[in-house]
Amino acid sequence: MSAGSVFTSLLWFIAILALIPAALWLLKRTPAGGASAHGLMRTVAVLPLAPNQRVVTVEVGRGESRRWLVLGVTGQQISTLHEMAPQDDASTLPPPAAAAPFAQLLGRLQSRRDDTDAR
């Protein structure tokens, strides 16, 4: 094998290695790479249940074909739990009441127990 042949092979190898990240970058920015779904799908709500489990509500479609999908998401799969017509926009709904700290809840339970014991 001549030195010119080895140099050419090495040059092609480097060129192919440089093209891999460029191709991935291009794929990420094309409609086939997921950019087309940006306007057709949005997350409405997320409810964590466990470290790797959550219930997610997503809105899909536009106009009259809009639907909300309630999905069960785990580390291994995504399952459709329910499909419904879009509700009031989640961004206009009032925020949920803040959860009381554990110490306050425990104090309330203890005072109720003390009240029933006194009777």
N, C-alpha and C positions, 0 to 999 in steps of 0.2 A: 504494500500500500504506500503510495507516495505522500509526501508532506502536504501537497496541494489538496489531495483528496481528503485527508484527515482534517485539514483546516476548513474545507467546504462543509464537511459533515458537522463539525463543531459549530460552525456559523449557523447552519440550519437548525441545529438543536437549540441554540440560544434564541433564535428568532421564534421558534415554536413556543418555547417557555415564556417569552415576552408576550406572545399573542393570547395565551390562556387568560391572564387577568383582564386584558382588553376585551376579549370576547365575553367574559362574565359581566364586566361593567356594562357593555352594550345590551346584553340580554336582560339585565336588571332594569334598564330604562325603556324597553320596548313593551308594547301592549301584551305580548305573550308572557312577559315576565311579571305581570301583575299590575302594571300601571293603569290598565283600562278599568279595573275594578274599583279604583279610588273613588270615583263619583257614584258608583252603584252600590256601595256597601259601607255601612258605618256601624260602630259599636254604640248601642244605646245604654246598656247597663251591664255590670259585672258583679256577681255575688260569689266571693270565695267561700268554699265549703270546707276544704281541707288543703294541705300543702300543694297537692297536685290535682285538685278537683275544684271546679267552679261552674256556675251557671252563667251563661253569657246570652244577652239579647242583642241581636244584630238586625239592622234594617237593610233589606236588599231591594233593588229595583228602583224605578222612578215613576212619578205620576200615579196613575190608577193601578199600576202593577206593583206598587210598594207593598211589602209584607214584612212583618217582624217574625224572626225565627228565634225561639228559645232553645239554646243548645246546651247540652251537658258536655263539658270538656274535661278530659283526664289526660294523663301523660301518654296514653296509648291510643285514644280514639276521641272522636267528636260525634255525638248523637243528637239528632233533632228530637227535642222533647215536646215542642208545641209550635204551631204556626198560627198567626193571627193577623188581623188588620192592624195597621199602625194606630197607636193610642195617642193621646196628647203628647206633644214634643217633650221629651224628658228634660230638656234644658229649661223649659218654662215651668215645670212642676216645682213646688216648694221643696227645699232640701229636707231630708228626713231628720227627725228630732235627734239630737245628739244623745248617745247612749250614756246613761248615768254611770259614774265610776263604781267599781265593784264595792268599795267601802260604803258608799251610800246605800246600795242595794242590800248589803249585808246588815247595815244598821236598821233599815226599814223592816227587814224580816225579823230581826231580833226584837224590835219594839212590838211588832205584832204578836210574837210568841209570848213576850212578857205580859201583854194585855190579856191574852187568852188564859195564861196561867193564873193571873190575878183574879179572874172570875171564878 
